[in-house]
Amino acid sequence: QVQLVESGGGLVQPGGSLTLSCTASAMPFMFYNMGWYRQAPGKQRELVAILSTGGYANYADSVRGRFTISRDNPENTLVLQMTRLKLEDTAIYYCNVEHYKTSRSFWGPGTQVTVSS
């Protein structure tokens, strides 16, 4: 059974940095497109960044230039490096994987990121 576990969330001041990791088990990592999503209180879940099996990355306008998504296939790990964090980046961040062929999708339980002074 595929399991995703996010880590690295926490409390950070505006302008600070955090690195989130998502580790996957029981899946061939290289066959999955991967992404980070977030959901702030009272808001819908939104896409933050995605990374395809071929290495194509795309970002939400609100984070482009501040966040970087990367993957380590042998380690089955997806990483989101977040810099110059803003108050509005506060949310629960979720890792998502989607099989490139079947579109079968899995979600992690989420990790809280709080940006506050």
C-alpha positions in Angstrom: 0.0 0.0 0.0 1.4 3.4 -1.0 2.1 5.6 1.9 3.3 9.3 1.8 4.6 11.1 4.8 5.4 14.8 4.9 7.9 16.3 7.3 9.7 19.6 7.9 6.8 21.9 8.7 6.9 24.3 11.6 6.8 27.9 12.7 8.9 30.4 11.0 9.1 34.2 10.9 8.3 36.2 7.7 11.3 36.1 5.4 12.5 32.8 6.8 13.0 29.5 5.1 11.7 25.9 5.5 12.3 22.7 3.6 9.5 20.2 3.4 10.1 16.5 2.5 7.7 13.8 1.4 8.9 10.3 1.6 7.0 7.6 -0.3 6.9 3.9 0.3 5.6 0.9 -1.6 5.7 2.6 -5.0 8.0 3.0 -8.0 8.7 6.7 -7.5 10.0 7.3 -10.9 6.6 6.6 -12.6 4.7 9.3 -10.7 4.2 12.9 -11.3 4.5 14.7 -8.0 3.3 17.9 -6.4 2.8 20.0 -3.4 -0.5 21.5 -2.5 -1.6 23.6 0.4 -4.8 24.6 2.2 -5.2 27.6 4.4 -8.0 27.9 6.9 -11.3 28.7 5.2 -9.8 28.3 1.7 -9.7 25.6 -0.9 -6.7 23.4 -1.5 -4.5 24.9 -4.1 -1.5 23.8 -6.2 1.8 25.1 -5.0 4.3 23.2 -7.3 4.4 20.2 -9.5 7.2 18.1 -10.9 6.7 15.6 -13.7 8.5 12.3 -14.2 10.5 14.1 -16.9 11.7 16.8 -14.6 9.3 19.6 -15.7 8.4 21.9 -12.9 5.7 24.4 -12.6 4.7 26.8 -9.8 1.8 28.8 -8.6 2.4 32.5 -9.4 2.3 33.3 -5.6 5.4 31.1 -4.9 7.4 31.3 -8.2 10.9 32.5 -7.5 10.6 31.7 -3.8 9.9 28.0 -3.7 11.8 25.1 -5.4 10.5 21.6 -6.0 12.8 18.7 -6.5 12.8 14.9 -6.3 15.3 12.2 -5.4 14.0 9.1 -7.2 16.4 6.6 -5.6 15.5 7.9 -2.1 11.7 8.1 -3.0 11.7 11.7 -1.7 10.1 14.8 -2.9 11.3 18.1 -1.5 10.0 21.7 -1.4 12.4 24.3 -0.5 10.6 27.5 0.6 12.4 30.8 1.0 11.3 34.4 1.7 8.2 33.0 3.4 5.2 35.3 3.8 2.3 35.4 6.2 0.0 34.2 3.4 2.1 31.0 3.0 0.6 29.7 6.2 -1.3 26.5 5.5 -1.2 22.8 5.7 1.0 21.5 3.0 0.2 18.2 1.3 2.3 15.9 -0.9 0.5 14.3 -3.9 1.6 11.7 -6.4 -0.1 10.7 -9.6 0.8 7.8 -11.8 1.9 9.1 -15.2 -0.2 6.5 -17.0 -3.1 5.5 -14.9 -3.6 8.8 -13.1 -4.0 7.0 -9.8 -3.4 9.5 -7.1 -2.3 9.4 -3.5 -2.1 12.1 -0.8 0.0 12.5 2.3 -1.6 13.5 5.6 -0.1 17.0 5.5 2.3 19.1 7.5 1.5 22.5 9.0 3.5 25.5 8.0 2.9 28.7 10.0 4.5 32.0 9.1 4.2 34.4 12.0 6.1 37.1 13.7 
